[in-house]
Amino acid sequence: MGHVGTYFAAMFTDLESHSLAWTRTARDDMLGLVAEYRYLAESLASQFGCVYRKFTGDGHLFLFEGADAAALFALELIDAWRSTQTQGALDPPPAHLALRVGCHFGECLPMQDGEDWIGRGINLAKRVEELASADALYVTEGVLELLDIPVYAVEAAGRHALKGDHLAERALYRICSADKARLERRPQDEVSADGWFLRGVALCGTARENTEDEAACYRQALVLRADYPEAHNNLAAVMRALGNPADAAAHYREALRLRPDYPEAHYNYAILLEASGSPGGAVEHYRASLNARPEYVDAHHAYANFLKTRGDLVSAGGHYVEALRIRPNAAEVHNNYAILLEDQRDLVGARGQYEQAIAIRPDFAEAHYNLALLLESVGDRSGAAERYRQAISIVPSYAEAHNNLAIVLQLQGDLDRAAAHFAEALRLRPNDPETHYNFALLLKARGDHEAAREHFRVASEIAPEIEAYRTASEHAGAGP
């Protein structure tokens, strides 16, 4: 990474593994919960420009170039983790797993292999974390001096002797909260490159995310510091969202020139190249992303999806399995892996993956719908109908589910309910020829030949290239 002999805001996080949580909850559920913490922490760290991370079992070591980025990330993580646990699907829910966070600014040195870092800054950050109270961020006085103090609410946390420290005692402080609005109100001529970067990050998750407002923040950061790889990466992501792939590509390339082992930039650039019709470049950058961070869940998942579209089902399956090993509660990965298993005719395995996706996310309408398709394919019409109903209850505007449920109900002889779902599907998608055709078949079966003729005609006009629609329309026109 080229940061030899430099100083970083070193941060340790640690989950308090309360014995009550482990005794009340199945081991696999607890492991899944820890995996979700890991995914949340690493995803947020990427937004804030983390330059190094290492998972340590139930916590992390993070390195940030700036103290403000570290502090704002930690406060966001504590809030997000608390919210994630209250929204969990485990029954009974585990006892709250509190998060302790400690930060110290000091010298951090990469080992020769580049995989590990050492240094006094890292050692002291760990000691600070061990002293932190539940769901709190503690920092040393050196970190506090580097922060934009008016933005934060701070409390003294006493003086402590830290093992291995050259000082007899250090003053510690708890950073309680940050006023992001105050961060944005600071006069522009007083804002540093890091400040502009963090202003942009603060817009993530708001109505101004992926807007010109966010882009302007990263541009200002780059005016002040052109060699800012994290700002280039974030600006590229906004440009892609705003429909400007050329600018996005240029910023991804610059981010990677400045930081060749930047996993997020490789991953994001791979997605852009895939969407732009450059599969060779996408493969190169998916692989580079995973070389830089072998346990990058999103990269494994996206690369698996890409390989599946290319017909390499075996390799795709390997990446789905790896993503689920790292994050077993990733419902979308279970769903997509199930689709692949269906393509391989492993219907038992596919059904199991769909059911796991639904168990993790009961409101996952697409997984209910996909499982319904599988059940219908093996002749379980009742089971399929129930899953279609579940999908519709979650997403009432799910036109495909209405159409397919109508077909199943028609096959079961429930023509009135089938007609109601066909009508709803057409209200949602009035120009869908297949639904018009299917509805026409039902109307014909009920003896309503005039209405059937109209829907056959519309289907044929919308899709005249489909012979079945044309033929049905012609025959209906000559009917009774």
Secondary structure by P-SEA (a helix, b strand, c coil): ccccccccbbbbbbbcccaaaaaaccaaaaaaaaaaaaaaaaaaaaaaccccccccccbbbbbbccaaaaaaaaaaaaaaaaaaaaacccccccccbbbbbbbbbbbbbbcccccccccaaaaaaaaaaaacccccccccaaaaaaccccccccccccccccccccccbbbbbbbccccaaaaaacccccccaaaaaaaaaaaccccccccaaaaaaaaaaaaaccccaaaaaaaaaaaaaaccaaaaaaaaaaaaaaccccaaaaaaaaaaaaaaccaaaaaaaaaaaaaacccaaaaaaaaaaaaaaacaaaaaaaaaaaaaaacccaaaaaaaaaaaaaaacaaaaaaaaaaaaaaacccaaaaaaaaaaaaaaacaaaaaaaaaaaaaaacccaaaaaaaaaaaaaaacaaaaaaaaaaaaaaaccccaaaaaaaaaaaaaacaaaaaaaaaaaaaaaccccaaaaaaaaaaaacc
